[in-house]
Amino acid sequence: MTAGEVREQAVAAPAAPPPPRRDVAGSVRGAAERYGLIVAWVVVVVVFSVLRPDTFATMSTVRLILSTQTVILLATLGLMLSLAVAEYDLSIGAMVGFGGTLLAVLNGVRGWQTGAAVVVTLVVCTLFGVLNAVLSVYVGVQSIIVTLGTGTLLAGLTLAVADSKVVTGLSPELVTAMTKPLLFSIPTPFYAGLLLTAVLWFVLQHTPLGRRMVFVSENREVARLAGLRVKRIRAGALIATATLGGVAGIVLAGTNGAANPQAGSSYLLPAFAAAFLGSTALIPGRFNAWGSFVAVYFLVSGITGLQYLGYAGWPEQVFYGSSLVIAVTLSHLAGRRRLSGLG
């Protein structure tokens, strides 16, 4: 081939396509969706720090927020697992109250050893999770109805077990384990919750089980036809939610040194608000562990700031309720955009 022929072929050859231009607007929008909640958290902290520099903007407030809200974090992480497979567990608040009360009765009233009381409490809570799973997954009753019923049942059993009284007398070793300061004067339960968040993040994002849970939540029938054990995955998520609710109850009782049989109901709305709000962050449209972690402490920071401003009682319900409505809406929109993008 002559040099002229080579030049002619080079001229005739189609030019390489230009590199695709980066969609700047799309990138900015994606970053805003992923990190918007973190930015909002920072803004909330800055605003309340300016308004109350002598109280809110102190290390004592940071320790207070991180030390006292582990129960909500554990309940939210447990609830997140059920929501990740499109199951709604309305018994999570009652499970927290029941777990704490049962532990207090066994350990503080009956005199059981701490280890035995903890194990029995977790086993009983897990069995209620099995009940939820059997009725929802294998019998076919919607989980929102089943767990509404079991939650009411648990609330009644909690009052019966405690004789409608605050239960005290927990062993000092349990109270010490839950309240003894560790790094930065923050107790052990916070670091346990942080570790659990990291573990659940790894499971949901980097293991086959996590991918299967996403597949199940998107379309159960397609997942079943693909060979996934859909019922086992759904049942396992509901059981895990109940077990973590029991763990949260144990932490609640140990931290307070007592158990209030009516305390469980106050954890239902915060757990749902944080779980749905967390699904709008980091991985928009999908329930995820770190998003839930950020959402819990964003909400708690806002509530604490309002309390420091002198607002107590009703603002907490308004804050959690409005956050849940907004979070559900944003999560729905993010999930719809993600599905349309896949299509």
N, C-alpha and C positions, 0 to 999 in steps of 0.2 A: 504494500500500500504506500502510495506516494505521500509527500508532505501536504500536497494540495488536497488530496482526498480526505486526509485526517482533519484538515481545517474545515472542509465542507461538512463532515459529520459532526464536528463540534458545534458548528453554527446551526445545523439542523436539529441537534439534540434539544429537547425541551429544557428550559431553565429550571433550576431547582426552586421549589416553592419557597416563598419568603417565610421566615420563622413566625409562628403565630404571635400576634400581639397579646400581651398580658392584659387580661380583663381587670383593670385597676378597680373599677367600681365593684365588681364581683368579689375581689379579694378583700376590699374594705368591708363590704357587707358581711362576708363570711367571718372576718375577724371580729366584727361587732357582735355577731350572733354568738360566737364561741366565748368571747371574753367580756361581753357586756355586763354580766352579773358581777364579775370581779371588779370591773370599773365602778359599778354602782355601789359595791361594798366599800371600796376606797372612798367614794364620795360621801357615803353615809358616815364613815369614821371621821373624815375631815370636817364635815358640817357639825357634828356633835362635839368634836374636839374644840372647834372654834366657839360654839355656844356654851360649852361647859368645860373650859380648859383645866379647872382645878379638880374636877371629879372624873369626867369621862376620859380625858387624855392622860391617864396615869397607868402605871404598870399594875396597880391593884385591880383596876377595871379589866385589864387584859386577862389577868389571872382569874378573876371572877367569871368572865365569859367562858374561858376555856375550861375552867374547873367544874362548873355547875351544869353544863349543857350536854354532857356525854350521853345522858339517858335519851335525849331527843335524837342525838346522832345515831345511836344504836338502833332506836326504833325506826328512824328514817332509812337506814341501810337495810334493815330487815324488810321493811315495806317495799323498798326499791326492787328487791329480788322478785317479789310477786308481780309488781307492776311491769318488770322487764319481760314477763311472759303474758302480759295482758290479763292478769288476775288482780282483783281488788279485795284486799283484806281489811275489812272495817273492824276487825276484832283486835287490831294491834294495840290500841290504847288500853282496852280492857285486859289484854294479855300482860302488859307492863304492870298494871295495878295488881293483877292476880299473882304474877310471879313474885313481886316484892312482898305481898301480904303472906303468901304461902311460906316463903322463906322465913319471914319474921315469926310466924306462928310455930313452925317446926323448930327453929333455932332459939327463939327468945321465950316462947311459952312452953313448948314441949321439952326443951332441953337437948335437942339433937345436936350431935357434933356438926360443926360448920360444913365440913366436906360432904357429909351425908345429906344434910339439908339442901345444899346447893345442887347435888346430883339429882335428888328426888324432885326438886322444883323444876329443873330443866327437863327431866323425863316427862313429868306431867304436862308441862307446856308443849313439849314436842308431840305428845299424844293428842292434844287438842288440835295441833297442826295436822296430824294424820286424819283426824275427824273432818277438818275442813277440806283436806285433799280428797278424801273418799267421797264425800257428798258432792263436791264441786266437779271433780275430774271424772270419777267412775260412775257416779249416779247421774250426773248431768245437770244438777241444780246450779244456777249462776252463783259464782263466788261472792258477789256483792250481797246476795240474799242470805247465803249460808253464813258468811262471816258476821253479818248484822245480827243473825240469831245467836251464834256462838258468843259474840261479843256481849250481848245482853245476858246470856247464860253465865258467862264468866263474871260479869259485874255483880250478878246476884250471888254467885258462889263466893266471891271475894268478901262481900258483906257478911255472908253466913260464917265463913271461916274465921273472920276477925270479930264476929259478934257485933258488927257495926261500930267498932271502936278502933282507935289508933293503937297499933301493936308495938310495944317496945321490948327492950331486954335483949337485943341482939348481942352476940359475943363481941368482946372488945377486939379480938384479932380480926374479925371481919370488917368492923368499922375502921380499924387502923389500916387494913389493906386497901380500903376504898378512899381513905382521906389523907394518907401519909404523903407529904409532898416529895416529889422527885426533882427532875431537872426543871430549873426556873420556878421552883416552888409550886409546880402544878402536879396534882395527884396522878396516880397510876391509871385510873380509868380513861383519862384523856389520851394517853399514849397507846393504850389498848385499842381505843376507838380509831386512832390514827393508823395503827398497824392493820386493823380490820379493813379500813378504807383502802389501803394499798393492796391488800390481798384480794378484795372483791374487784378492784380495778383490774388487777392482773387476770383474774378468772374471766371477767366479762369481756375484756378486750384482747386477750392473748391466748386463750385456750379454746379448744373445739367446743367445750360446753357453753362458753359465752357466745360463740357464733351460732350454736344451735338454739340458744334462748332467743337470740335476735330473730332467727328464721321462724321460730314458733310464734313470736309476737306479731310478725308481719302477716303470716298466713298459715294457720294451723293445718288446713287441708293439704296445701302444697307441701308443707313440711312432712306430713304423714306419708304422702305419696313418694317423697324423696327418701323414705326409710328411717326417718327420725322417730325416736320413742317419745312422741309428743306428750302422752299422758304422764309418763314418768317425769319428764322435765317440768311439767306444770305442777304435779304433785310435790316434787322435790322443792320447788320454789315456795309453795305454801307452807310446807313443813319447816323450811329454813326461816321463813318470816316469823312463825310462831316461836321457834327456838330463840331467835335473836330478841324477840319481845320478852321472853323469859329472862334472858341475860340482862336486858335493860332494866327489868324489874329488880333483879338482884343488885345491880349497881345502885338503883334508886334507894332501896332499903338500906344497903350498906353505907351509902353516903350520908343519909339522914339519920342513921341509927335507929330508925323506926319505920313503920309502914302505915300509911293512911289508906284505908280501903276504898276511898273515893277519889284517889289521885289519878287513877288510870285514864279517866275520860279527858283529862287536860292534855294528853299526848296525842290524841287522834288527829286533830286539825293541824298542829305543827308538823307532824310527820308527813301528812299528805302534802301540805304546802311546800315543805322543803324538798320532798321527792320530785314533785312536778316542777318546781322552780329549778331544781338541779338538772332536770332534763332539757332546760333551755341553755345550759352553759357547757362549754368545752366540746361536747358532742351533741349539738342541737337536735332535738327530736328523738333522743334516745336516753333512757334512764341510765345514769352512770354514777360511779362511786364518788369521784372527785367533785363532780358537779353537785351531788347531794351534800358533800362536806362543806363546800363553799356556801351553798344555800342555807344550811343550818346556821352557820355563824353570821351570815348576812342578816338573816331574820332576827337572830338573838341580839346582834349589835343594834339594830333598829329599835327593838323593844327596850333594850337597856338605855339607849339614848333618850327615848320618850319618857322612861321612868325618871331619869335624872332631870328632865325638864319639868317634872311634877305631874306627868300624866300617868295614871295607874288604873288598872281595871279594864275599862272599855277599849282603850287604844290597842291593847294586845289582841283582842278578838278582831277588831277592825283591821289591824295590820296583817294578821294571819289569814283572815278571810279574804281580804282584797288580794293578797299575794297569791292565794290558791287560785282565785278566778283568773287573774292575769297570767299565772304560770300555766294553767291548763290551756288557755287560749294560745299563748306563745308556743307551747309544746306541740299543740295540734297543728299550728301553721308551719312550724319547723319540720315536723314529720311529713306533712303534705308536700312541702317543697323538696324534701329529700327524696320522697318517692317519685315525684314528677321528674326530678333530675335523673333518677335511675331509669325511668322509662324513656 
